Amino acid sequence: MQLITEAVVYQLKHDTQGRITAANYYDWNKISHRVTAENFVLAANRHRNVEAAADVQQ
């Protein structure tokens, strides 16, 4: 298993049965990559800036 960190997936490819077969992503330097595999584990993260946090608290 390979863990790829600091990546932003911008496209998932799937086969005719709906299974993910490839992921296109940008690395930290905004260089595009493509990875193929039989299994994928995707994790999401959301960044909140100080202004957004302040709006929520008001």
Long-range contacts (C-beta under 8 A, 24 or more apart in sequence): 2-35, 4-35, 7-33, 9-42, 12-40
